[in-house]
Amino acid sequence: MDLTYWDVEQYQASWAGALRVLERGDYATSCLIASITDPADSNFIFCWPLYRSGETVYIQNSIIFLEDHAEDFNPAEPWRYVRPRSTVDEEGHEISQWQTTISQIRRFSKMPKTGRR
């Protein structure tokens, strides 16, 4: 995690907002920024896209390539730059993903910051 552009509190605030996006619907897409440097001077952002499908939330490891987007990257809404969920890459290889539930995410979101480990 790079701390030159954001500090820990900014990552935490971004994650809290991203997790709230999952509440928008049973098929919401969101994104946790895993590492960010100044987008004005960067080529990419490391992230974990979150894809909700009813109660299940799928998590993948990904990179947002800033040059792939015509507009400037808005760190307050990283989910806008996430591609639709796929389970295979361009070469047909399975994409690694994890899953949890929206209930577990809600539980995590309610925990005090000191209780998160």
C-alpha positions in Angstrom: 0.0 0.0 0.0 1.5 3.3 -1.1 1.1 6.1 1.4 2.6 9.0 -0.7 -0.8 10.1 -2.1 -3.2 8.9 0.5 -2.7 8.2 4.2 -4.3 5.3 6.1 -7.4 7.4 7.0 -8.0 8.2 3.3 -7.9 4.5 2.4 -10.3 3.7 5.2 -12.7 6.4 4.1 -12.5 5.2 0.5 -13.2 1.6 1.6 -16.1 2.6 3.7 -17.7 4.5 0.8 -17.0 1.6 -1.6 -18.6 -0.9 0.8 -21.7 1.4 1.0 -22.0 1.2 -2.8 -22.7 -2.5 -2.5 -25.9 -1.7 -0.7 -27.3 0.0 -3.9 -28.7 -3.2 -5.2 -28.4 -7.0 -5.5 -26.1 -6.6 -8.5 -24.0 -3.6 -7.5 -20.3 -3.3 -8.5 -17.8 -1.5 -6.3 -14.1 -1.3 -5.9 -11.6 -1.1 -3.0 -8.4 0.8 -3.9 -5.5 -1.3 -2.7 -2.7 1.1 -3.6 -2.9 4.6 -5.2 -0.3 7.2 -6.2 -1.2 10.6 -7.6 -3.4 9.8 -10.6 -2.1 12.9 -12.4 1.4 11.2 -12.4 0.4 7.5 -12.6 -0.4 5.0 -15.2 -2.5 2.6 -13.1 -4.2 2.0 -9.7 -4.2 -1.4 -7.9 -7.7 -2.4 -6.8 -10.0 -5.1 -5.7 -13.3 -5.0 -7.7 -16.3 -6.2 -5.7 -19.2 -7.7 -7.6 -22.4 -8.4 -5.7 -24.8 -11.1 -6.9 -27.6 -11.2 -4.4 -26.1 -12.3 -1.1 -22.7 -13.2 -2.6 -19.9 -10.7 -3.2 -17.1 -11.8 -5.5 -13.7 -10.1 -5.0 -11.0 -10.1 -7.7 -7.5 -8.5 -7.9 -7.2 -6.0 -10.7 -5.4 -3.0 -12.1 -7.2 0.1 -13.5 -5.1 1.4 -16.4 -5.8 5.1 -16.4 -5.0 5.5 -20.1 -8.0 3.2 -20.9 -10.4 6.0 -19.8 -11.1 9.2 -21.6 -12.0 11.1 -18.4 -9.7 11.9 -15.5 -9.7 9.2 -12.7 -11.9 10.2 -9.8 -10.6 8.4 -6.6 -13.9 9.1 -4.9 -15.7 6.8 -7.3 -13.2 4.0 -8.4 -16.1 1.6 -9.2 -16.8 3.7 -12.3 -13.6 2.4 -13.8 -14.1 -1.3 -13.1 -14.9 -3.6 -15.9 -17.9 -6.0 -15.7 -17.2 -9.2 -13.9 -15.6 -12.0 -15.9 -14.4 -15.3 -14.7 -11.9 -15.8 -17.5 -9.2 -13.5 -19.0 -8.6 -12.6 -22.6 -6.6 -15.8 -23.0 -9.2 -18.0 -21.5 -7.5 -18.5 -18.2 -9.6 -18.6 -15.1 -9.5 -15.4 -13.0 -8.7 -15.8 -9.4 -11.5 -14.6 -7.2 -12.7 -14.9 -3.6 -16.2 -14.6 -2.2 -17.9 -13.4 0.9 -21.4 -12.4 1.7 -23.0 -8.9 1.9 -24.0 -9.9 5.4 -20.3 -10.4 6.4 -19.5 -7.0 4.7 -22.2 -5.3 6.7 -20.9 -6.9 9.9 -17.3 -5.7 9.1 -18.6 -2.2 8.3 -20.2 -1.9 11.7 -17.0 -2.9 13.6 -15.1 -0.2 15.3 -11.8 0.6 13.5 -9.8 -0.8 16.3 -11.6 -4.1 16.0 -10.7 -4.7 12.4 -7.8 -7.1 11.9 
